[in-house]
Amino acid sequence: MNLYLISVLLFALSANLDNFTVAITFGMRKIKMNFFINFLIAVITGAGTFLSMWIGGIIGRFFPASVSNTLGSILLILIGLWFLRDFFKKPREEDEVGQEEKVNLNTMLKDPEKADLDSSGTIDVRESAILALALTVNNFGMGVGASISGLNICATTIFTFLISMFSITLGYRVGRGCIPKSLSRFVPLISGGIVIALGIFEMLI
């Protein structure tokens, strides 16, 4: 496996950790999602990766290749540190107050069962599109940084799509096997570590 492919895989794995834990929650809550819904989420997250990397590519044109690589790597490391901050940040008491809290993109990622807006026990097309948007927005900055640091937009998009399909399928099956939901709290820690590793790796190659 060459160094270039390692970078692409690191990005795709980190970008899809949220997909994996969301699918675990759906499996545990017995919220149904079929192959088409999985495919739709993968398409939207793949498209989001392409768009963010395209924007990153435009930004990178304003700098020499060596400078772009360094800037992109630093951006990835900073994003990874932000994920770590998310993990170590103590939950605020007010976050737990109020049952009338509105469902938005952020709360959907923290409590994926809220993606089932009509409480039907099934994720439909509209709900999956909103959930995929939340997952995409969460990874947008990472795509910009990856593109600036030199990752290939087409290869990264394809791997992000494929690993999204795999991670959602696997996560759903893991969730059906009654894996503790508490494990999902470690996602920012794992994702942050992978993104920081990617940033350092890109800076060195």
C-alpha positions in Angstrom: 0.0 0.0 0.0 1.6 3.3 -1.0 1.7 6.4 1.1 -0.9 8.2 -1.0 -3.5 5.5 -0.5 -2.9 5.5 3.3 -3.7 9.3 3.4 -7.0 8.7 1.4 -8.0 5.8 3.7 -7.2 7.8 6.9 -9.5 10.6 5.6 -12.3 8.3 4.6 -12.2 6.4 7.9 -12.3 9.6 10.0 -15.1 11.1 7.8 -17.3 8.0 8.4 -16.9 7.4 12.1 -20.0 9.5 12.8 -21.9 7.4 10.2 -20.8 4.3 12.0 -22.0 5.4 15.5 -25.2 6.8 14.1 -25.9 3.4 12.5 -25.1 1.7 15.8 -27.8 3.9 17.5 -30.3 3.0 14.8 -29.6 -0.7 15.3 -30.0 -0.5 19.0 -33.2 1.5 18.8 -34.5 -0.9 16.1 -35.0 2.1 13.8 -35.3 0.6 10.3 -33.2 1.8 7.4 -33.0 0.0 4.1 -30.3 -0.3 1.4 -31.6 2.7 -0.5 -31.4 5.0 2.6 -27.8 3.8 3.2 -27.0 4.5 -0.4 -28.6 7.9 -0.3 -26.6 8.9 2.8 -23.4 7.7 1.2 -24.1 9.7 -2.0 -24.8 12.9 0.0 -21.7 12.5 2.2 -19.6 11.7 -0.9 -21.0 14.8 -2.7 -20.2 16.9 0.4 -16.6 15.5 0.4 -16.3 16.4 -3.3 -17.6 19.9 -2.8 -15.5 20.7 0.3 -12.4 19.4 -1.5 -13.2 21.4 -4.6 -13.4 24.5 -2.5 -10.1 23.5 -0.9 -8.6 23.0 -4.3 -9.5 26.5 -5.3 -8.0 28.0 -2.1 -4.8 25.9 -2.7 -4.2 27.5 -6.1 -3.3 30.8 -4.5 -0.3 29.2 -2.8 2.8 27.3 -4.0 2.5 23.5 -3.6 4.8 23.3 -0.6 2.9 26.1 1.2 -0.5 24.5 0.4 0.6 21.2 1.7 1.8 22.7 5.0 -1.4 24.9 5.4 -3.7 22.0 4.6 -1.8 19.7 7.1 -2.0 22.4 9.8 -5.7 22.8 9.2 -6.3 19.1 9.5 -4.3 19.0 12.8 -6.4 22.0 14.1 -9.6 20.2 13.2 -8.4 17.1 14.9 -7.6 19.1 18.1 -11.1 20.5 17.9 -12.6 17.0 17.8 -10.5 16.2 20.9 -11.8 19.3 22.6 -15.3 18.0 21.9 -14.4 14.8 23.7 -12.8 16.3 26.8 -15.3 19.1 27.1 -17.6 18.5 30.1 -21.3 18.5 29.2 -23.1 21.6 30.3 -26.0 21.2 32.6 -28.3 23.3 30.4 -27.7 20.8 27.6 -29.7 18.3 29.6 -32.5 20.7 30.5 -35.7 21.0 28.5 -37.6 18.3 26.7 -38.8 20.8 24.2 -35.3 21.2 22.6 -35.5 21.7 18.9 -34.1 19.1 16.6 -31.2 20.6 14.5 -28.2 19.2 12.7 -26.1 19.3 15.9 -28.6 17.5 18.1 -29.1 14.9 15.4 -25.5 13.9 15.6 -25.5 13.8 19.4 -28.8 11.9 19.6 -29.2 10.1 16.2 -32.6 8.7 17.1 -33.9 12.2 16.8 -33.4 11.9 13.0 -36.6 9.8 13.0 -38.6 13.0 13.0 -42.0 11.4 12.8 -41.1 8.7 15.4 -42.3 6.1 12.9 -39.4 3.7 13.7 -38.2 4.0 10.1 -35.8 6.5 8.5 -37.4 7.8 5.3 -35.9 9.7 2.4 -36.4 13.1 3.8 -35.1 12.2 7.2 -32.0 10.4 5.7 -31.3 13.5 3.6 -31.3 15.8 6.7 -29.2 13.3 8.6 -26.7 13.1 5.7 -26.5 16.9 5.6 -25.6 16.9 9.3 -22.9 14.4 8.7 -21.6 16.3 5.7 -21.5 19.7 7.4 -19.6 18.1 10.3 -16.8 17.0 7.9 -16.7 20.0 5.6 -13.7 21.7 7.1 -11.8 18.4 7.0 -12.4 18.1 3.3 -11.1 21.6 2.6 -8.0 20.9 4.6 -7.4 17.5 2.9 -7.7 19.0 -0.5 -5.3 21.9 0.3 -2.8 19.4 1.7 -2.8 17.5 -1.7 -5.3 14.6 -1.4 -6.8 13.6 -4.8 -10.5 14.7 -4.9 -11.8 11.8 -7.0 -10.1 9.0 -5.1 -11.0 10.5 -1.7 -14.6 11.0 -2.8 -14.9 7.4 -4.0 -13.3 6.0 -0.8 -15.6 8.2 1.4 -18.6 6.9 -0.5 -17.6 3.2 -0.3 -16.6 3.3 3.4 -19.8 5.2 4.2 -21.8 2.3 2.8 -19.7 -0.2 4.7 -19.6 1.7 8.0 -23.4 2.2 8.1 -24.1 -1.4 7.3 -21.6 -2.6 9.9 -22.7 -0.1 12.5 -26.3 -1.1 12.1 -25.5 -4.8 12.6 -23.3 -4.0 15.6 -26.1 -1.9 17.1 -28.6 -4.8 16.6 -26.1 -6.9 18.7 -26.7 -4.7 21.7 -23.4 -2.9 21.8 -23.5 -0.2 24.6 -24.5 3.3 23.2 -22.0 4.8 25.7 -19.2 3.7 23.3 -20.3 6.4 20.8 -18.9 9.1 23.1 -15.4 8.0 22.1 -16.0 8.9 18.4 -14.6 12.5 18.7 -11.5 11.0 20.4 -10.9 8.4 17.7 -11.8 10.8 14.9 -9.6 13.5 16.3 -6.7 11.2 16.6 -7.1 10.0 13.0 -7.3 13.5 11.6 -4.3 14.7 13.5 -2.4 11.6 12.3 -3.5 12.4 8.7 -2.3 16.0 9.1 1.1 15.0 10.4 1.4 12.3 7.8 0.6 14.7 5.0 3.2 17.2 6.4 5.9 14.6 6.4 5.4 13.0 2.9 
